[in-house]
């Protein structure tokens, strides 16, 4: 009976020692869990002019005090000291988090832009001294007249036509007709300032 009790006590002591030795090992194993970033790839889409999409990144199995966040391209995406990533414009960036005493973790960020492009009309080049932006219109003006005989000849004045007509009548022509023919010239006038050229 005494031997059975001794064996039982010995077994209990051995088990207790085994548990005592195993506990620190288990605790150390828990402490040595590998840090992991919550996301390794992120896609954000900008849909409105003033709204910038954001995403919160976290590092698991490590205290927030032991990490440092950086971005490879601040023009595309920024990151705060707490791991908040904010999209800025279309492009790609890599968010890097350095874990104290451990490896560096990364998250690839892709920013898309679904906003409709705004087309701006080019401003016309300013004219010197407020000069008018001419809108030229073709016109005609009478610059003189000529007398057209019924025979088709043109005369600058009545005297020359009379002489011609008298000569025709002496040769047997009973009637000599005449019409006034206007001599016109084409020119261009601005419909705004009425300048001509």
GIQUI-V909318 format. One record per residue. N is the residue number from 1. RES is the residue in one letter. SS is DSSP state (A for helix, B for strand, O for the rest). BURIAL is + if it has 9 or more other ideal C-beta (glycine too) atoms within 8 Angstrom, else -. D_FIRST is the distance of its C-alpha to the first C-alpha in whole Angstrom. Layout:
n=<N:N>
res=<RES:RES>
ss=<SS:SS>
burial=<BURIAL:BURIAL>
d_first=<D_FIRST:D_FIRST>
This chain:
n=<1:2:3:4:5:6:7:8:9:10:11:12:13:14:15:16:17:18:19:20:21:22:23:24:25:26:27:28:29:30:31:32:33:34:35:36:37:38:39:40:41:42:43:44:45:46:47:48:49:50:51:52:53:54:55:56:57:58:59:60:61:62:63:64:65:66:67:68:69:70:71:72:73:74:75:76:77:78:79:80:81:82:83:84:85:86:87:88:89:90:91:92:93:94:95:96:97:98:99:100:101:102:103:104:105:106:107:108:109:110:111:112:113:114:115:116:117:118:119:120:121:122:123:124:125:126:127:128:129:130:131:132:133:134:135:136:137:138:139:140:141:142:143:144:145:146:147:148:149:150:151:152:153:154:155:156:157:158:159:160:161:162:163:164:165:166:167:168:169:170:171:172:173:174:175:176:177:178:179:180:181:182:183:184:185:186:187:188:189:190:191:192:193:194:195:196:197>
res=<X:X:X:X:X:X:X:X:X:X:X:X:X:X:X:X:X:X:X:X:X:X:X:X:X:X:X:X:X:X:X:X:X:X:X:X:X:X:X:X:X:X:X:X:X:X:X:X:X:X:X:X:X:X:X:X:X:X:X:X:X:X:X:X:X:X:X:X:X:X:X:X:X:X:X:X:X:X:X:X:X:X:X:X:X:X:X:X:X:X:X:X:X:X:X:X:X:X:X:X:X:X:X:X:X:X:X:X:X:X:X:X:X:X:X:X:X:X:X:X:X:X:X:X:X:X:X:X:X:X:X:X:X:X:X:X:X:X:X:X:X:X:X:X:X:X:X:X:X:X:X:X:X:X:X:X:X:X:X:X:X:X:X:X:X:X:X:X:X:X:X:X:X:X:X:X:X:X:X:X:X:X:X:X:X:X:X:X:X:X:X:X:X:X:X:X:X>
ss=<O:A:A:A:A:A:A:A:A:A:A:A:A:A:A:A:A:A:A:A:A:A:A:A:A:A:A:A:A:A:A:O:O:O:O:B:B:O:O:O:B:B:B:B:B:B:O:O:O:O:O:O:O:B:B:B:O:O:B:B:O:O:O:A:A:A:B:B:B:B:B:O:O:O:O:O:B:B:B:O:O:O:O:B:B:B:B:O:O:O:B:B:B:B:B:B:B:B:B:O:O:O:O:B:B:B:B:B:B:B:B:B:B:O:O:O:O:O:O:O:O:O:O:O:O:O:O:A:A:A:O:O:O:O:O:B:B:B:B:B:B:B:B:B:B:B:B:B:B:O:O:O:O:B:B:O:O:A:A:A:A:A:A:A:A:A:A:A:A:A:O:O:O:O:O:O:O:B:B:B:B:B:B:B:B:B:B:B:B:B:O:O:O:O:O:B:O>
burial=<-:-:-:-:-:-:-:-:-:-:-:-:-:-:-:-:-:-:-:-:-:-:-:-:-:-:-:-:-:-:-:-:-:-:+:-:+:-:-:-:-:+:-:+:+:+:-:-:-:-:-:-:+:+:+:+:+:-:+:-:-:+:-:-:-:-:+:-:+:+:+:-:+:-:-:+:+:-:+:-:-:-:+:+:+:+:+:+:+:-:-:+:+:+:+:+:+:-:+:-:-:-:-:-:+:+:+:+:+:+:+:+:-:-:-:-:-:-:-:-:-:-:-:-:-:-:-:-:-:-:-:+:-:-:-:+:-:-:-:-:-:-:-:-:-:+:+:+:+:-:-:-:-:-:+:-:-:-:-:+:+:-:-:+:+:-:-:+:+:-:-:-:-:-:-:+:-:+:-:-:+:-:+:-:-:-:+:+:+:+:-:-:-:-:-:-:->
d_first=<0:4:5:5:6:9:10:11:13:14:15:17:19:20:21:23:25:26:27:29:31:32:33:36:37:37:39:42:42:43:46:47:48:52:55:57:60:60:63:65:68:70:74:76:79:82:84:86:88:86:82:80:77:74:70:67:65:61:59:55:52:54:56:59:60:59:62:66:68:71:74:76:79:79:82:80:77:76:72:71:69:66:67:69:72:75:78:81:83:83:81:78:76:72:70:68:65:64:60:59:57:57:59:63:63:66:67:71:73:76:79:81:84:86:88:92:94:97:100:102:106:108:110:113:115:116:120:122:124:123:125:125:123:126:126:129:131:134:137:141:144:148:149:153:155:158:160:160:163:163:164:160:162:160:162:161:164:166:169:168:167:171:172:170:171:175:175:173:176:179:178:178:174:175:172:169:166:163:160:158:155:152:150:147:144:140:138:134:134:130:130:128:130:133:134:135:135>
